Amino acid sequence: MPVKIKRIYEPYSEDDGYRILIDRLWPRGIKKENSHIDKWLKEIAPSTELRKEFNHMVDKWEMFKLAYHNELKNSPAVHELLDDIKKHGTVTLLFAARDEEHNHALVLQQFIKEIS
């Protein structure tokens, strides 16, 4: 069950499989009708408080990873995501963050690997 991650601003590809937007906020500049999004699972995103505290500051990355991992352990949305992965096989998690090395999609992808 491959779970890929991709910035929403990258071009759509049929290889993406089932595409799930995992941001709490709709990405700037993306029109819903052109997004090729199969599902918007905003409940899987970090809490607003955690997102604001992290604020994409690399020096807070380790704190963010741990805190978001703990949020995921208690999130009912994880079960919904796992069901989608089982149902669709190939799933691509879409995110808007510019930093491709420090974002919640990476943490979520790792979390899924750990529990699967």
C-alpha positions as CSV (number, residue, x, y, z in Angstrom):
1,M,0.0,0.0,0.0
2,P,2.1,2.9,-1.2
3,V,1.3,6.2,0.5
4,K,3.0,9.0,-1.3
5,I,3.2,12.7,-0.4
6,K,3.2,15.6,-2.8
7,R,2.7,19.4,-2.8
8,I,-0.7,20.3,-4.1
9,Y,1.1,22.8,-6.4
10,E,2.8,20.0,-8.3
11,P,1.1,18.8,-11.5
12,Y,-1.6,16.1,-11.2
13,S,-0.5,12.6,-12.3
14,E,-2.6,9.4,-12.8
15,D,0.2,7.7,-10.8
16,D,-1.0,9.6,-7.7
17,G,-4.0,7.2,-7.3
18,Y,-6.5,8.5,-4.7
19,R,-5.6,12.1,-3.8
20,I,-6.3,13.3,-0.2
21,L,-5.7,16.9,0.9
22,I,-4.5,16.8,4.5
23,D,-4.3,20.5,5.3
24,R,-6.8,22.1,7.6
25,L,-6.9,25.3,5.4
26,W,-7.6,25.3,1.7
27,P,-4.4,26.0,-0.2
28,R,-4.0,29.5,-1.7
29,G,-4.3,29.8,-5.4
30,I,-5.9,26.4,-5.9
31,K,-9.3,26.2,-7.5
32,K,-11.4,23.3,-6.2
33,E,-12.5,22.4,-9.7
34,N,-8.9,22.1,-11.0
35,S,-7.4,20.4,-7.9
36,H,-8.0,16.7,-8.7
37,I,-8.7,16.1,-5.0
38,D,-10.7,13.0,-4.2
39,K,-11.1,13.9,-0.5
40,W,-10.3,16.7,1.9
41,L,-9.5,15.2,5.2
42,K,-8.8,18.3,7.3
43,E,-9.3,16.5,10.6
44,I,-6.0,14.6,10.0
45,A,-4.1,17.9,10.0
46,P,-2.3,19.2,13.0
47,S,-4.4,21.2,15.4
48,T,-4.6,25.0,14.8
49,E,-2.7,25.5,18.1
50,L,0.1,23.2,17.1
51,R,0.3,24.6,13.5
52,K,0.6,28.2,14.9
53,E,3.2,27.2,17.5
54,F,5.3,25.4,14.9
55,N,4.9,28.2,12.3
56,H,7.3,26.3,9.9
57,M,10.2,27.2,12.1
58,V,12.9,24.5,11.6
59,D,14.2,24.9,15.2
60,K,10.8,23.7,16.4
61,W,10.7,20.7,14.1
62,E,11.5,18.0,16.7
63,M,8.9,19.4,19.1
64,F,6.4,19.6,16.3
65,K,7.0,16.0,15.2
66,L,6.5,14.6,18.7
67,A,3.4,16.7,19.4
68,Y,1.8,15.9,16.0
69,H,2.5,12.2,16.4
70,N,0.7,12.4,19.8
71,E,-2.2,14.1,18.2
72,L,-2.4,11.4,15.5
73,K,-2.5,8.6,18.2
74,N,-5.8,10.0,19.4
75,S,-7.3,11.1,16.1
76,P,-10.4,9.2,14.8
77,A,-9.4,10.6,11.3
78,V,-6.5,8.1,11.3
79,H,-8.9,5.2,11.0
80,E,-10.7,6.9,8.1
81,L,-7.4,7.5,6.4
82,L,-6.4,3.8,6.9
83,D,-9.7,2.7,5.4
84,D,-9.1,4.9,2.4
85,I,-5.6,3.4,1.9
86,K,-6.9,-0.1,2.1
87,K,-9.7,0.6,-0.3
88,H,-7.7,2.5,-2.9
89,G,-4.3,1.0,-2.7
90,T,-2.2,3.9,-4.0
91,V,-2.8,7.1,-2.1
92,T,-1.2,10.5,-2.3
93,L,-1.3,12.9,0.6
94,L,-1.4,16.4,-0.6
95,F,-0.1,19.4,1.4
96,A,0.6,23.0,0.6
97,A,3.7,23.8,2.8
98,R,6.7,25.2,0.9
99,D,9.3,23.3,3.0
100,E,9.4,19.8,1.7
101,E,11.7,18.5,4.5
102,H,9.8,19.9,7.5
103,N,6.0,19.5,7.2
104,H,3.1,17.5,8.6
105,A,2.8,15.2,5.6
106,L,6.2,13.7,6.3
107,V,5.2,13.0,9.9
108,L,1.8,11.5,8.9
109,Q,3.5,9.3,6.2
110,Q,5.9,8.0,8.9
111,F,3.1,7.5,11.4
112,I,1.2,5.4,8.8
113,K,4.3,3.3,8.1
114,E,4.7,2.7,11.9
115,I,1.1,1.5,12.5
116,S,0.6,-0.5,9.3
